[in-house]
Amino acid sequence: MSRLQNKTALVTGASRGIGRGIALRLAQDGAVVAVNYSNNEGAAKETVALVEEAGGRAFTVRARLGTPGAVEQLLEGVAAGLVERTGSSRLDILVNNAAATGFTGAGPSAVTEDIIDNCYTVNAKAPFFLIQKALELIPDGGRIVNVSSGVTHSAFPIQIAYAMSKGALEQITLHMAPVLAPRNITINTVAPGITDNGDPVFQDPEALEQMSALSVFNRVGEVSEVADIVAFAASDDARWVTGSFIDATGGTLLG
Ligand code: NAP
């Protein structure tokens, strides 16, 4: 049952939502997990407490991705936390999950340069440089998973800035795969559809019905369902999958 025994992982944006679910699942599989967060220290500590209650190991690392020096700050914190717990700074699994949504509630005419800059900086630029610099810690056979969104494969104009930046993230997956292959490091995109991340909108029956109708299963996803797919991509079982787009939308993209 411990398919990630003796492995280590970093999950960005793991204080809440899907990132928390991924941290819990990777820790359940045996990995020591670095739980990155931006502001919400209490929630990040709660993720660690949940991991520990389930018998796993995790620690928090604060870094607001997209701000100057954040990638270096994050990797220093991760390396220090791993050395303390495992005696080594080796990082087997990197999950780029944190994101800016850039949701405007309006069509493309309401998108500002600031929204575009924020989306690209957090959703594409930060993961790119995190991968580039984390490669010093990632051993041969490592795993990288980029969490994108089904919105890159289905028109959703009110999220155009966010979708553009997630498209850029998916290009990192594609173009880095052959570069990483000689070291047997895989890199894949996992794209969730609408997933209950604990936001109050999921308590609104009318909104929930509309969101549910997007999936062929007529419901929204659970964070554990996305986390299970990320855990597969992070496991040895997925060693023959790289550069790929893994649809975790519950059939939302079937049309
Ligand atoms: P969420 O519940 O809003 O949680 C966001 C997480 O990211 C929090 O841990 C937050 O930390 C962290 N974060 C935000 N900005 C950050 C930054 N600049 N640097 C570091 N951490 C940052 O998000 P979610 O809905 O679970 O989404 C997780 C991933 O799935 C994202 O990539 C998102 O695009 C993707 N996704 C989600 C859905 C969905 O329906 N939920 C659908 C498709 C794709 P703090 O707690 O400190 O703020």
Residues whose N, C-alpha, C, O or C-beta is under 5 A from the ligand:
A	BS01	NAP	G13 A14 S15 R16 G17 I18 G19 N36 Y37 S38 N39 N40 A43 A63 R64 L65 G66 N97 A98 A99 V122 V147 S148 S149 G150 P192 G193 I194 T195 N197
